[in-house]
Structures are given as C-alpha cells and as structure tokens.
Amino acid sequence: MRAFILLLCLAGVPFAACAQTAQPTTDDPVANKRAVSLAEELRCLVCQNQTIADSHAELAVDLRRQIREQIAQGRSDSQIIDYMVDRYGDFVLYRPPLKATTLLLWFGPPALLVFGLAFLFYYLKARRTRVEQQQLSASEQREAQALLGGESTDGHK
C-alpha cells in the first residue's frame, strides 16, 4: 500500500512542476486594482459563466494582458470597456446593458423557465385527466378482482 501511495505521489511530480504561480500585474497598486476591477466586469468568452478575473482560459489571460497594456497607455476604464465591446460585442460584458440587441440575454432565460413550467403544468393536468377518464371494462374489473383476491381469471386458485 505504501508503494502505491509513493507511486501516486511520484506520478504527480511532473504536474506540480508545470503549475504556474500568478504573476504580479504591475508594481502600481492603483493600476493593479483597476485591472482587477475591469477584469471582474468582463465575461470570459470561453467559459461564459466566469469573469476573466476568475478564468484560467488562454483568452482570459490574453484579455487581462490587454487590460494591463491599455491601463499602461493611460486609457480610462470606459475607454477600455468600449474597446472590448467594440472587439467582442456586448456579450463580453458580464452585465450587458438592456437594449434591443441584448433583450434575449436578459429575458431569454426567464421566458424559457416560464415556458417550461407552463408546459409541465399542462402536461401533468392532461395526464391526470387521461388517467381519471380511463375506466375498466366489466371483464377487466373481474380480472382485477380475481388478481387482488388471489384467484385467477379461469376460477382456479
């Protein structure tokens, strides 16, 4: 058992060697705070459910690098956001603005939920009425009674 554990530990050494530590973005804490703040406002286009600050995808790393470069160039936060939106569209914003092109992003999931719940409600209601409307014929009732009473339909026990 010890040999197996040792083998597992040794097998993980190459992966540990490949692990990277986070590189400091800049020496300027204000610029670093701005970069983190901006990265938290932008969606990772690969992961889609994470901000680029949380994502480890290559594209997210590249977008964080672009943010740092633009901060170093002296651009404002709104200029950087506008650049990202021009390049990747409103979907890059983690909280896209409410406008005609983003209506589906804002109202699509709730509409899909309401539609799904309505479908489930009507399906269950129709199923209940189908079950309630099904009546057994006289022969089916005799057969059910025989089965419940322990008798077969031909009169034998």
N, C-alpha and C positions, 0 to 999 in steps of 0.2 A: 504494500500500500504506500509506503514511504517513497519507493522508487517511482510509482505512478505520479505522486504529487510533485516530486522533483522533476520528472519529465514534463509535466504540465507547466511548471514554473519556467523551465528552460525553453519550452516552446513559445512562451510569451515574450521572451527577451527581445527578439527582433522587432516585435510590435512596439514595445516600450522605447526602443531606440529610434523608431520612426516618429514618435509622438513629438509634436511641436508645442512650444510654450508660446503664449501670447506675446507678441512684440509690442512694445510701447509705441503709441502712435506719434506723439511729439513730446518735446520737453516742456511745451507750454500747456499748463493745466487748463487754461481757459479754452484753448483750441481743442484740446482733448475732450473737454466736456461738451463743446459744440458738436464735435464729430460723433460722440456717443448719442447725443440728443437727436441729431439728424438721422443717424442710423436706426434709432428706435421709431422714427416716423415713416420709414420706407420698408416696403414688403420685399421679402426675398422672392424673386421670380421663379426660383427653382423649387423651394419648399412651399411657398404660398401661404402657409399658416404661421410663419415666423417673420419677425423683423430681420433686417440684415444685421442688426446688432447681435441677434441670437443665433443666426445661421452660420454653419461652417462650410456651406457650399462655395465652390470656387467663384461663382458670380457674386455672391455676397461679399467675399473677401475683396474682389475687384471693385465693387461699388463702395466699400468702406475706404479703399485706397483713393478712389476718385474724390470722395468727400474730403479726405485729408488734403489732397492736392489743391482742390478748389478753395479750401479754407486758407491754405498757404498762399494762394494767389490773391487773397483779400476779398473774395466774394461773400456776399451776405447769405444768411440762411435761406431767405426766399429765392435768391438767385440760384442757389444750389438745388433747391426743391424744384424750381421751374425747369432747370436743366434736365433733371432726372425725369420729370413728367414729359418734357418735350422728346426725350430719347426713348422712354419706355411706356408712356401713356399713363392715364390715371390709375391703372391697376397697380403701379409701383407704390402708390400711397397706401399706407396701412389703414388710414381712414379717408377713403376717397370722398371728394366733395359731392353733394347732392346736385346733380344736373342731368340733363336729358340723356347723356351718354353713359351715366352710371346708375340709372334707375334700376337696371337689372341686378347690379351688385347690391343695391340697398334693399330692394323689395323682392328680389327673386327667392331667397331662402325662406322668408316668412310666407310668401304666396305658395311656395311648394309645400310647406308644412301644413297650411290651411287646406290646400287641395288634397293632400294625403289623408288628413284627419276626416275631411268630408267624405272621401271615397271609402275609408274604413267604416265610418258610421253607416253609410247607405248599404254597404256590402253586408255588414252584420245585421242590419234591420231586414234586408231582403232574405238573408239566410234564416233568420228567426221565423219570418212569416212562411217560408217554404217548409220548414220543419213542422210548424204548427198546423199547416194545411194538409200535411200528409196523414191520411187515415188508413188504417189497416183494413183489408177486406175481411169478411167473415172467416174464410179459410185461414188467413194469416193470423187472425186473433186466436182461433182454435189451436193453431200450431204453436203460437207463443205461449198460450196457457199450458199446453202439453209440455213444452220445454221447461217452463217455470215450475210446473207441478212434478216434474221428473218423469213424465210419460212421453213416449214417442208418439208420432202422429198416426201410427198404424195400430195403436192400442196396447202395445207391449211395454213392460217396464224394464 
